[in-house]
Amino acid sequence: MNNPLLTESIGVYFLDMDTAVEEEVHPNEDGSFTIIINSRLSCERQMLAYQHALRHIMNDDFGKESADDVEKAM
């Protein structure tokens, strides 16, 4: 399996979002991923949110049924 973390297939963007949302990860049709980080967070929280998003990509969490179960396992 190709490791998406070792390619240019991840776009990272910062967006002013509600503080209840730290990050979002979206798998794209072409096999790439988009990570959106909340720009309102501190630099430390942004990095933690980025690492959290990468774990979702590494664990291939997007085909799993329950987002709640995925989050509990992290």
Backbone atoms as SQL, in Angstrom:
CREATE TABLE atoms (id INTEGER PRIMARY KEY, chain TEXT, resi INTEGER, resn TEXT, atom TEXT, x REAL, y REAL, z REAL);
INSERT INTO atoms VALUES
  (1, 'A', 1, 'MET', 'N', 0.855, -1.192, 0.000),
  (2, 'A', 1, 'MET', 'CA', 0.000, 0.000, 0.000),
  (3, 'A', 1, 'MET', 'C', 0.886, 1.236, 0.000),
  (4, 'A', 2, 'ASN', 'N', 0.541, 2.204, -0.794),
  (5, 'A', 2, 'ASN', 'CA', 1.269, 3.465, -0.794),
  (6, 'A', 2, 'ASN', 'C', 0.926, 4.249, 0.452),
  (7, 'A', 3, 'ASN', 'N', 1.923, 4.807, 1.078),
  (8, 'A', 3, 'ASN', 'CA', 1.706, 5.607, 2.281),
  (9, 'A', 3, 'ASN', 'C', 1.417, 7.045, 1.865),
  (10, 'A', 4, 'PRO', 'N', 0.195, 7.552, 2.063),
  (11, 'A', 4, 'PRO', 'CA', -0.136, 8.913, 1.639),
  (12, 'A', 4, 'PRO', 'C', 0.658, 9.968, 2.405),
  (13, 'A', 5, 'LEU', 'N', 1.239, 9.588, 3.545),
  (14, 'A', 5, 'LEU', 'CA', 2.024, 10.553, 4.313),
  (15, 'A', 5, 'LEU', 'C', 3.370, 10.826, 3.665),
  (16, 'A', 6, 'LEU', 'N', 3.782, 9.959, 2.741),
  (17, 'A', 6, 'LEU', 'CA', 5.070, 10.122, 2.080),
  (18, 'A', 6, 'LEU', 'C', 4.931, 10.700, 0.681),
  (19, 'A', 7, 'THR', 'N', 3.776, 11.215, 0.362),
  (20, 'A', 7, 'THR', 'CA', 3.530, 11.775, -0.960),
  (21, 'A', 7, 'THR', 'C', 3.008, 13.202, -0.817),
  (22, 'A', 8, 'GLU', 'N', 2.708, 13.789, -1.921),
  (23, 'A', 8, 'GLU', 'CA', 2.136, 15.136, -1.925),
  (24, 'A', 8, 'GLU', 'C', 0.613, 15.071, -2.009),
  (25, 'A', 9, 'SER', 'N', 0.021, 14.005, -1.507),
  (26, 'A', 9, 'SER', 'CA', -1.420, 13.818, -1.675),
  (27, 'A', 9, 'SER', 'C', -2.233, 14.331, -0.490),
  (28, 'A', 10, 'ILE', 'N', -1.646, 15.189, 0.330),
  (29, 'A', 10, 'ILE', 'CA', -2.371, 15.775, 1.455),
  (30, 'A', 10, 'ILE', 'C', -2.272, 17.292, 1.358),
  (31, 'A', 11, 'GLY', 'N', -3.410, 17.946, 1.234),
  (32, 'A', 11, 'GLY', 'CA', -3.465, 19.410, 1.259),
  (33, 'A', 11, 'GLY', 'C', -3.899, 19.853, 2.647),
  (34, 'A', 12, 'VAL', 'N', -3.204, 20.834, 3.200),
  (35, 'A', 12, 'VAL', 'CA', -3.533, 21.339, 4.538),
  (36, 'A', 12, 'VAL', 'C', -3.930, 22.800, 4.413),
  (37, 'A', 13, 'TYR', 'N', -5.080, 23.129, 4.983),
  (38, 'A', 13, 'TYR', 'CA', -5.613, 24.483, 4.911),
  (39, 'A', 13, 'TYR', 'C', -6.028, 24.937, 6.304),
  (40, 'A', 14, 'PHE', 'N', -5.953, 26.220, 6.537),
  (41, 'A', 14, 'PHE', 'CA', -6.376, 26.806, 7.806),
  (42, 'A', 14, 'PHE', 'C', -7.622, 27.638, 7.546),
  (43, 'A', 15, 'LEU', 'N', -8.627, 27.434, 8.384),
  (44, 'A', 15, 'LEU', 'CA', -9.905, 28.102, 8.195),
  (45, 'A', 15, 'LEU', 'C', -10.427, 28.556, 9.550),
  (46, 'A', 16, 'ASP', 'N', -11.012, 29.734, 9.595),
  (47, 'A', 16, 'ASP', 'CA', -11.622, 30.276, 10.800),
  (48, 'A', 16, 'ASP', 'C', -12.930, 29.528, 11.037),
  (49, 'A', 17, 'MET', 'N', -12.936, 28.622, 12.035),
  (50, 'A', 17, 'MET', 'CA', -14.112, 27.793, 12.305),
  (51, 'A', 17, 'MET', 'C', -14.538, 27.965, 13.756),
  (52, 'A', 18, 'ASP', 'N', -15.702, 27.446, 14.070),
  (53, 'A', 18, 'ASP', 'CA', -16.161, 27.404, 15.449),
  (54, 'A', 18, 'ASP', 'C', -15.119, 26.666, 16.281),
  (55, 'A', 19, 'THR', 'N', -14.851, 27.136, 17.478),
  (56, 'A', 19, 'THR', 'CA', -13.798, 26.540, 18.297),
  (57, 'A', 19, 'THR', 'C', -14.121, 25.122, 18.763),
  (58, 'A', 20, 'ALA', 'N', -15.356, 24.684, 18.618),
  (59, 'A', 20, 'ALA', 'CA', -15.706, 23.305, 18.954),
  (60, 'A', 20, 'ALA', 'C', -15.122, 22.322, 17.939),
  (61, 'A', 21, 'VAL', 'N', -14.729, 22.822, 16.767),
  (62, 'A', 21, 'VAL', 'CA', -14.156, 21.984, 15.709),
  (63, 'A', 21, 'VAL', 'C', -12.673, 22.299, 15.614),
  (64, 'A', 22, 'GLU', 'N', -11.840, 21.297, 15.850),
  (65, 'A', 22, 'GLU', 'CA', -10.398, 21.527, 15.774),
  (66, 'A', 22, 'GLU', 'C', -9.864, 21.257, 14.378),
  (67, 'A', 23, 'GLU', 'N', -10.370, 20.184, 13.738),
  (68, 'A', 23, 'GLU', 'CA', -9.913, 19.859, 12.396),
  (69, 'A', 23, 'GLU', 'C', -10.936, 19.008, 11.694),
  (70, 'A', 24, 'GLU', 'N', -10.828, 18.973, 10.371),
  (71, 'A', 24, 'GLU', 'CA', -11.645, 18.098, 9.539),
  (72, 'A', 24, 'GLU', 'C', -10.709, 17.429, 8.541),
  (73, 'A', 25, 'VAL', 'N', -11.032, 16.193, 8.203),
  (74, 'A', 25, 'VAL', 'CA', -10.266, 15.476, 7.187),
  (75, 'A', 25, 'VAL', 'C', -11.251, 14.998, 6.132),
  (76, 'A', 26, 'HIS', 'N', -10.905, 15.225, 4.881),
  (77, 'A', 26, 'HIS', 'CA', -11.778, 14.805, 3.786),
  (78, 'A', 26, 'HIS', 'C', -10.976, 13.965, 2.795),
  (79, 'A', 27, 'PRO', 'N', -11.407, 12.730, 2.533),
  (80, 'A', 27, 'PRO', 'CA', -10.787, 11.971, 1.446),
  (81, 'A', 27, 'PRO', 'C', -11.344, 12.489, 0.118),
  (82, 'A', 28, 'ASN', 'N', -10.494, 12.685, -0.841),
  (83, 'A', 28, 'ASN', 'CA', -10.900, 13.212, -2.143),
  (84, 'A', 28, 'ASN', 'C', -11.024, 12.077, -3.160),
  (85, 'A', 29, 'GLU', 'N', -11.769, 12.315, -4.205),
  (86, 'A', 29, 'GLU', 'CA', -12.029, 11.297, -5.224),
  (87, 'A', 29, 'GLU', 'C', -10.757, 10.764, -5.874),
  (88, 'A', 30, 'ASP', 'N', -9.713, 11.583, -5.949),
  (89, 'A', 30, 'ASP', 'CA', -8.478, 11.172, -6.617),
  (90, 'A', 30, 'ASP', 'C', -7.515, 10.427, -5.686),
  (91, 'A', 31, 'GLY', 'N', -7.961, 10.107, -4.468),
  (92, 'A', 31, 'GLY', 'CA', -7.113, 9.388, -3.521),
  (93, 'A', 31, 'GLY', 'C', -6.308, 10.291, -2.602),
  (94, 'A', 32, 'SER', 'N', -6.389, 11.584, -2.824),
  (95, 'A', 32, 'SER', 'CA', -5.692, 12.529, -1.952),
  (96, 'A', 32, 'SER', 'C', -6.583, 12.866, -0.757),
  (97, 'A', 33, 'PHE', 'N', -6.043, 13.659, 0.157),
  (98, 'A', 33, 'PHE', 'CA', -6.779, 14.055, 1.347),
  (99, 'A', 33, 'PHE', 'C', -6.676, 15.551, 1.550),
  (100, 'A', 34, 'THR', 'N', -7.704, 16.126, 2.137),
  (101, 'A', 34, 'THR', 'CA', -7.699, 17.529, 2.527),
  (102, 'A', 34, 'THR', 'C', -7.865, 17.589, 4.037),
  (103, 'A', 35, 'ILE', 'N', -6.930, 18.274, 4.693),
  (104, 'A', 35, 'ILE', 'CA', -7.016, 18.505, 6.132),
  (105, 'A', 35, 'ILE', 'C', -7.290, 19.987, 6.328),
  (106, 'A', 36, 'ILE', 'N', -8.329, 20.291, 7.089),
  (107, 'A', 36, 'ILE', 'CA', -8.654, 21.680, 7.412),
  (108, 'A', 36, 'ILE', 'C', -8.438, 21.846, 8.915),
  (109, 'A', 37, 'ILE', 'N', -7.565, 22.792, 9.268),
  (110, 'A', 37, 'ILE', 'CA', -7.226, 23.069, 10.666),
  (111, 'A', 37, 'ILE', 'C', -7.885, 24.390, 11.062),
  (112, 'A', 38, 'ASN', 'N', -8.440, 24.420, 12.264),
  (113, 'A', 38, 'ASN', 'CA', -9.073, 25.636, 12.768),
  (114, 'A', 38, 'ASN', 'C', -8.007, 26.692, 13.058),
  (115, 'A', 39, 'SER', 'N', -8.079, 27.813, 12.374),
  (116, 'A', 39, 'SER', 'CA', -7.085, 28.876, 12.536),
  (117, 'A', 39, 'SER', 'C', -7.214, 29.613, 13.864),
  (118, 'A', 40, 'ARG', 'N', -8.304, 29.401, 14.573),
  (119, 'A', 40, 'ARG', 'CA', -8.491, 30.052, 15.878),
  (120, 'A', 40, 'ARG', 'C', -7.725, 29.362, 17.000),
  (121, 'A', 41, 'LEU', 'N', -7.215, 28.166, 16.744),
  (122, 'A', 41, 'LEU', 'CA', -6.497, 27.423, 17.769),
  (123, 'A', 41, 'LEU', 'C', -5.086, 27.962, 17.946),
  (124, 'A', 42, 'SER', 'N', -4.498, 27.695, 19.106),
  (125, 'A', 42, 'SER', 'CA', -3.093, 28.043, 19.324),
  (126, 'A', 42, 'SER', 'C', -2.233, 27.170, 18.411),
  (127, 'A', 43, 'CYS', 'N', -1.005, 27.562, 18.217),
  (128, 'A', 43, 'CYS', 'CA', -0.094, 26.768, 17.374),
  (129, 'A', 43, 'CYS', 'C', 0.039, 25.341, 17.902),
  (130, 'A', 44, 'GLU', 'N', 0.112, 25.205, 19.211),
  (131, 'A', 44, 'GLU', 'CA', 0.234, 23.878, 19.814),
  (132, 'A', 44, 'GLU', 'C', -0.996, 23.028, 19.515),
  (133, 'A', 45, 'ARG', 'N', -2.185, 23.592, 19.677),
  (134, 'A', 45, 'ARG', 'CA', -3.422, 22.855, 19.396),
  (135, 'A', 45, 'ARG', 'C', -3.553, 22.550, 17.905),
  (136, 'A', 46, 'GLN', 'N', -3.090, 23.464, 17.051),
  (137, 'A', 46, 'GLN', 'CA', -3.124, 23.209, 15.607),
  (138, 'A', 46, 'GLN', 'C', -2.265, 22.005, 15.259),
  (139, 'A', 47, 'MET', 'N', -1.078, 21.910, 15.865),
  (140, 'A', 47, 'MET', 'CA', -0.199, 20.779, 15.588),
  (141, 'A', 47, 'MET', 'C', -0.821, 19.470, 16.082),
  (142, 'A', 48, 'LEU', 'N', -1.443, 19.508, 17.266),
  (143, 'A', 48, 'LEU', 'CA', -2.113, 18.314, 17.777),
  (144, 'A', 48, 'LEU', 'C', -3.282, 17.911, 16.874),
  (145, 'A', 49, 'ALA', 'N', -4.012, 18.890, 16.384),
  (146, 'A', 49, 'ALA', 'CA', -5.128, 18.618, 15.473),
  (147, 'A', 49, 'ALA', 'C', -4.613, 18.007, 14.165),
  (148, 'A', 50, 'TYR', 'N', -3.501, 18.518, 13.663),
  (149, 'A', 50, 'TYR', 'CA', -2.884, 17.989, 12.444),
  (150, 'A', 50, 'TYR', 'C', -2.464, 16.532, 12.652),
  (151, 'A', 51, 'GLN', 'N', -1.825, 16.245, 13.777),
  (152, 'A', 51, 'GLN', 'CA', -1.397, 14.881, 14.077),
  (153, 'A', 51, 'GLN', 'C', -2.606, 13.950, 14.213),
  (154, 'A', 52, 'HIS', 'N', -3.669, 14.451, 14.807),
  (155, 'A', 52, 'HIS', 'CA', -4.906, 13.681, 14.940),
  (156, 'A', 52, 'HIS', 'C', -5.463, 13.333, 13.550),
  (157, 'A', 53, 'ALA', 'N', -5.462, 14.316, 12.670),
  (158, 'A', 53, 'ALA', 'CA', -5.955, 14.093, 11.307),
  (159, 'A', 53, 'ALA', 'C', -5.092, 13.071, 10.577),
  (160, 'A', 54, 'LEU', 'N', -3.779, 13.151, 10.751),
  (161, 'A', 54, 'LEU', 'CA', -2.885, 12.183, 10.106),
  (162, 'A', 54, 'LEU', 'C', -3.154, 10.758, 10.594),
  (163, 'A', 55, 'ARG', 'N', -3.470, 10.609, 11.875),
  (164, 'A', 55, 'ARG', 'CA', -3.782, 9.277, 12.396),
  (165, 'A', 55, 'ARG', 'C', -5.036, 8.708, 11.724),
  (166, 'A', 56, 'HIS', 'N', -6.024, 9.564, 11.450),
  (167, 'A', 56, 'HIS', 'CA', -7.213, 9.098, 10.732),
  (168, 'A', 56, 'HIS', 'C', -6.831, 8.600, 9.339),
  (169, 'A', 57, 'ILE', 'N', -5.947, 9.313, 8.680),
  (170, 'A', 57, 'ILE', 'CA', -5.504, 8.902, 7.343),
  (171, 'A', 57, 'ILE', 'C', -4.732, 7.593, 7.435),
  (172, 'A', 58, 'MET', 'N', -3.800, 7.497, 8.367),
  (173, 'A', 58, 'MET', 'CA', -2.980, 6.292, 8.516),
  (174, 'A', 58, 'MET', 'C', -3.825, 5.068, 8.872),
  (175, 'A', 59, 'ASN', 'N', -4.886, 5.269, 9.659),
  (176, 'A', 59, 'ASN', 'CA', -5.751, 4.162, 10.081),
  (177, 'A', 59, 'ASN', 'C', -6.856, 3.851, 9.077),
  (178, 'A', 60, 'ASP', 'N', -6.906, 4.613, 7.993),
  (179, 'A', 60, 'ASP', 'CA', -7.931, 4.429, 6.954),
  (180, 'A', 60, 'ASP', 'C', -9.332, 4.402, 7.573),
  (181, 'A', 61, 'ASP', 'N', -9.622, 5.425, 8.359),
  (182, 'A', 61, 'ASP', 'CA', -10.870, 5.499, 9.119),
  (183, 'A', 61, 'ASP', 'C', -12.091, 5.887, 8.290),
  (184, 'A', 62, 'PHE', 'N', -11.930, 6.205, 7.044),
  (185, 'A', 62, 'PHE', 'CA', -13.024, 6.801, 6.276),
  (186, 'A', 62, 'PHE', 'C', -14.058, 5.794, 5.801),
  (187, 'A', 63, 'GLY', 'N', -13.722, 4.541, 5.779),
  (188, 'A', 63, 'GLY', 'CA', -14.679, 3.532, 5.382),
  (189, 'A', 63, 'GLY', 'C', -15.379, 2.878, 6.566),
  (190, 'A', 64, 'LYS', 'N', -15.015, 3.285, 7.749),
  (191, 'A', 64, 'LYS', 'CA', -15.592, 2.680, 8.949),
  (192, 'A', 64, 'LYS', 'C', -16.972, 3.261, 9.216),
  (193, 'A', 65, 'GLU', 'N', -17.833, 2.445, 9.816),
  (194, 'A', 65, 'GLU', 'CA', -19.227, 2.823, 9.990),
  (195, 'A', 65, 'GLU', 'C', -19.465, 3.946, 10.998),
  (196, 'A', 66, 'SER', 'N', -18.874, 3.834, 12.170),
  (197, 'A', 66, 'SER', 'CA', -19.219, 4.756, 13.248),
  (198, 'A', 66, 'SER', 'C', -18.076, 5.716, 13.559),
  (199, 'A', 67, 'ALA', 'N', -18.300, 6.987, 13.295),
  (200, 'A', 67, 'ALA', 'CA', -17.289, 8.011, 13.630),
  (201, 'A', 67, 'ALA', 'C', -17.054, 8.060, 15.133),
  (202, 'A', 68, 'ASP', 'N', -18.096, 7.842, 15.901),
  (203, 'A', 68, 'ASP', 'CA', -17.943, 7.853, 17.358),
  (204, 'A', 68, 'ASP', 'C', -17.010, 6.741, 17.812),
  (205, 'A', 69, 'ASP', 'N', -17.140, 5.548, 17.246),
  (206, 'A', 69, 'ASP', 'CA', -16.257, 4.440, 17.603),
  (207, 'A', 69, 'ASP', 'C', -14.815, 4.735, 17.190),
  (208, 'A', 70, 'VAL', 'N', -14.634, 5.358, 16.037),
  (209, 'A', 70, 'VAL', 'CA', -13.301, 5.715, 15.577),
  (210, 'A', 70, 'VAL', 'C', -12.645, 6.672, 16.555),
  (211, 'A', 71, 'GLU', 'N', -13.375, 7.684, 16.979),
  (212, 'A', 71, 'GLU', 'CA', -12.826, 8.669, 17.910),
  (213, 'A', 71, 'GLU', 'C', -12.506, 8.046, 19.265),
  (214, 'A', 72, 'LYS', 'N', -13.338, 7.145, 19.737),
  (215, 'A', 72, 'LYS', 'CA', -13.086, 6.477, 21.009),
  (216, 'A', 72, 'LYS', 'C', -11.811, 5.653, 20.953),
  (217, 'A', 73, 'ALA', 'N', -11.534, 5.066, 19.797),
  (218, 'A', 73, 'ALA', 'CA', -10.350, 4.226, 19.636),
  (219, 'A', 73, 'ALA', 'C', -9.062, 5.036, 19.549),
  (220, 'A', 74, 'MET', 'N', -9.178, 6.327, 19.300),
  (221, 'A', 74, 'MET', 'CA', -7.989, 7.166, 19.163),
  (222, 'A', 74, 'MET', 'C', -7.589, 7.598, 20.538);
